[in-house]
Amino acid sequence: MLVAALGVYRAPAPYLILVAVVALFHLLAINLLYPKIVGRRVHLNPVVVAIAMMFWGVLWGAAGLILAIPLTAGIKAVCEHVKTLERYARLLGD
C-alpha cells in the first residue's frame, strides 16, 4: 500500500499517518481484542494470554506466537489436575 502511494504523495506526512494508524489498529487488536476473545474460549485470563504470547514469542519467535495459547492452556490443564498446583491453575484461569 505504501509503495502504491509513492507516486501520489511526495511529502512524508501521509506515509507517517498511514503507518501510525495501521500500528494503532494492530496494537489494539493484539493487546486488547485477541486476548479477550481467545482467552474466553480456552478459559485463560486475558492478561495471561498477553503475557504468554510475549514470553513464547520471545523464546521461539513466530512458532512461539502460534503455540503460545495451546502451550499455556496445556500448562493450565496440568495444573488443574495436580493437587499442589491448583492455585496456579486458578491464577491462569479466568
PyMOL commands that set and color helices and strands:
alter all, ss='L'
color gray80, all
select helices_A, chain A and resi 2-5+13-42+46-60+62-81+83-92
alter helices_A, ss='H'
color red, helices_A
deselect
rebuild
show_as cartoon
